[in-house]
């Protein structure tokens, strides 16, 4: 399940709730948050994976309990260091804050279960290639991904600190 610009979805739902004068039990935004939270917490055991994408993630978009259940976390260039520490905990993340503010396009931070926080670089994929990969099936690509320090998803290269590309 891909939730593109999830904070924007929540913002639109909250606006509709307010504009419609909906009472607490009739509000849409809290229902969305509960449903997504349940998918994040319980979906993996039945084969549902959630990709939650945001230009800027915040505690308003995903609460601490749900965030703790997100296994793989990726962050591209950000304008605010809080965005890095929102997704990545600990001293390693704080040490990367300034670098993350100046990453070139396609470079970011990644961590996953069994894989410590490190830099990664996504290869440029044009829209035709993207469509072909989606048509070929995300499950085939998911089988190839193993969260280790030696392997990454197709089109993703792990890089060492100091590497420009």
N, C-alpha and C positions, 0 to 999 in steps of 0.2 A: 504494500500500500504506500503510495507516494503522496505526501501532503506538501505540495509546493506552496511556498509563502504562507505557512501555517499561521503566523501571527496576524497576517492580513485577513485571513479567514475569520479568526476570532474577533478581530476588530470590527469587521463588517457585521458579524452576528451580534456583537454587543450594541452596535449602532442601531440595528433593526430592533433589538430588544427594547432599547430606550425610546426609539421613535414610535414603536407600537404600544408603548406603555405596558408592556407585559409584566405580569406579576411574577414573583419569584419562581413558582412552580412551572410557569409557562415559558420561561426564558430559554432561548436556543443555545447561547454561548456555553452555559454550564453543561448542557447535555453533550455538546461537541467535546468539551474538555474531559468529561467522564468517559465517553466512548473511546476517545484516543488514548486516555490513560489506561483503560482496560486493555486495549490492543497492545500497548507498549509493555504492560506488566504480564499479560497472559498469552499474547499472540504467538510467540515463538514456539510454544509447546504444541501448537496445532499447525505450524508451518506458515504463519503469517509474519512477515517482516514489515517493519514500518520505517520508511525513509521520511524524516521530518526535515524540511528545508526552510531556511529563513535567511533573509538578508541580514537580519540582526536578531539573534536569539536573546531572550530576556526571561527573567523569572515570571513575568506576566504571561508569557506564552506557554511555558512548561514548568510545572512545579518541581521541587527538589526530589520528591519521591519518584516521579516519573523519570526525571533526568537520571536518577541513579540506576534505572533499569535500561538505559540506552547503552548498548555494548560498544558499538563502533562510533567514534566521534571524529568528525572532520571539520576543520576550520580553514577557510581561505583568508586572504588579506582582509583585515578589519581596520576601521578607523578608531576604534575604542578598545583599549586593553581589557576592559571588563568583559568584552565579548569572548576573549580567549579563556579567561578564568571562569566564565559562566559554564563552559563545557568541559574544560580540562582542569583538574585539580592539582594542587601540590606545587612544590618548588620548581619542578621542570617546566610547568606551564607558565609560572610567573617569570621564569628566565627567558621565555620565548615571546613575551608580550611585545616588546619593542620591535623585534624582528618581524613579527606577524603584521605589524602596521605598515611594513615596507616590502612585503613579499611581492614578487612579480606575478602577473596573471598566471593562474594554474598551480602556483605553489601554495602549500598549506601545512597544517599539522594534522596528524592522524594518530589515534590510539584505539586499541581494541583489546578484548580479553586475551591475555598472554602476550600482548605487544605493547611495549612502553611507548609513551609519547615520542614521536619523531616527525621529521619533515617528510613531505611527499610532493611529487610533481605529477600533475595530470597531463597527458598528451593532448594536443589539440585535436578535437574530433569535429569534423564538419557535420552539418545537419543530415546529409544523406547517409553518412556512416552511422550516426546516432540512430536514425530510423531503421537501418538495417540491423543494428545490434538489438534494438527493441523487438523487431519482428522475429529475429532469430531466437528470442526468448531470454528473459532475464534469468531464468532458472539455470540455464547452461553456464552463464557467466558466474552466477552465485556458487556453483559447484567448484569453479576454478579458484574462487577466493578462499584463501586460508589465512587467517589472521596470525601470521608469524612475522618475525623480523626479516625473514629471507624471501617472503613471497608477498605479492600484493595483487589487487584486482587488475584485470586486463586494462591497459592504458594508464596505469599508475606505476610510477617509479619511486621507490624510497630513496631519499637523498640524505647525505650527511651534513651536519652543520658546516657552513662555510661554502657549500656547493651552490653555485649560482643557478644552475638549471638542472 
